[in-house]
Amino acid sequence: MLGTGTRVSDPASRRRVLKFQAPEIVFGEHSMIEAAYSVGRLGGRRPLLVTDAGLLSTPWVDELAGHLRSQGLAPHIWSGLTPNPKDHEVAAGHRAYRENGCDVLIALGGGSVIDAAKGIAILAANGGDILDYEGIDRADLPIPPLVVLPSTAGSGADVSQFCVVTDTARRTKITIIGRSLVPDVTVVDPRLLTTMPTELAAATGLDALTHGIEAFVSLGHNELTDHHALRSVALVTRNLLRTMEEPASILHRTAMAQAALEAGMAFSNAILGAAHAMSHQVGGMLDLPHGVVNGVLLPHVVRFNAVVDPESFVPVAVAMDLPEQTAAPVEAAAAVARRIERLCADVGIPSGLAALGVLDADVPRLAAGALQDACMSTNPRAADAAEIEALFRAAM
């Protein structure tokens, strides 16, 4: 049982009041129609259906639009997005929302699409520029209803209180955090994952793995997040490579959909750590797939954090079914890092940041940005600029 590896809280910890935020969740094959029912229940009549060009070439946009129309709704489809949504793209989506008299948002896509829809929702309620809302609880007014359908297995944006947008002037990613950004309804239909390109399946799966591990060792973890974090680690470890070897297997796709969902619920409530703080900088500078950068950075961050907290990685080793789970905690943590590296190699992820285009001259700027990222606040080991620079260089 995975539960045997979780940390034992002291009596005072068990008495504290905990909060766990999650949307209404509908999970299962052919559940897409539930999104149309949900829009009606939320009072929507003219939904803005946010998606991207890649999804337009799949059956899913037409199927969802058909469900919406069958419920008497009048959707407007907007797909003016690129990966890692940009500040000006969010502004364009907001204009489309206003000009078409929309009253609810539906996001059909991966993390970029869902983050863009959240950004549009913030502007629809609060106005201004999306960059004005960087940080925690900066958007005062409640956003319009939001229904999401994830088409990838990893971002966790469909259940989280996070919104990540690229600041194109500074070439970095900003993180917006707020309880109102948790979607009202999340509809997880594993069929949507069968049209993911192989490289996207790899990147998003590693993103889910990073979410699970960072949430479990986060300073913000609690008894309500630990189980979800470890379940996600186990599911990714067992199923990610299989989904790439057997892309049509709905069994493995469903397992990865569950992994992404559980990881999202874990990190939305426990927050993350240094891997994400660092990844946001690299992804913003070079417009790279977020999960790929996470996969490169994560083993180095595991080793860094294990210096002060190796015991927390023992349950992770259990979830990964590693023989070192019964060894000394330091050995278990080292085995976790090696297992991550092996999985990255198996799914075709580069072994270092240099292969992604990062230069040594970029490191001071990247480290400075990482230290300002909200995710650093819950990393289990404090770090200064020199240590983060050393981490980046170790990952080169």
Secondary structure, 3 states (H helix, E strand, C coil): CHHHHCCCCCHHHHHCCCCCCCCEEEECCCCCHHHHHHHHHCCCCCEEEECCHHHHCCCHHHHHHHHHHHCCCCCEEECCCCCCCEHHHHHHHHHHHHHCCCCEEEEEECHHHHHHHHHHHHHHHHCCCHHHHCEECCCCCCCCCEEEEECCCCCCCCCCCEEEEEECCCCEEEEEECHHHCCCEEEECHHHHHHCCHHHHHHHHHHHHHHHHHHHHCCCCCHHHHHHHHHHHHHHHHHHHHHHHCCCCHHHHHHHHHHHHHHHHHHHHHCCCHHHHHHHHHHHHHCCCHHHHHHHHHHHHHHHHHCCCHHHHHHHHHHCCCHHHHCCHHHHHHHHHHHHHHHHHHCCCCCCHHHHCCCHHHHHHHHHHHHHCHHHHHCCCCCCHHHHHHHHHHCC
